[in-house]
């Protein structure tokens, strides 16, 4: 399986590289590895999303940020990383 990033996710990755702590960067890398190994289980509390995001999953990067992704037959599509809960 291959990970593909949306344009928003690519911008989020650049923001993480520029301004996030080393711990956040390490957690992000660990989440990506876990998604590749076990898309629906494992590290960072994978959770199926509901309503307009049904069919997608999220994992906790921080209190306000979630890695939101969709698992397809041949790849994993990361939609966004920062700002899932903007009010926290």
Secondary structure by P-SEA (a helix, b strand, c coil): cbbbbcaaaaaaaaaaaccccaaaaaaaaaaaaaaaacccccccbbbbbccccccbbbbbccccccbbbbbcccbbbbcccccccccc
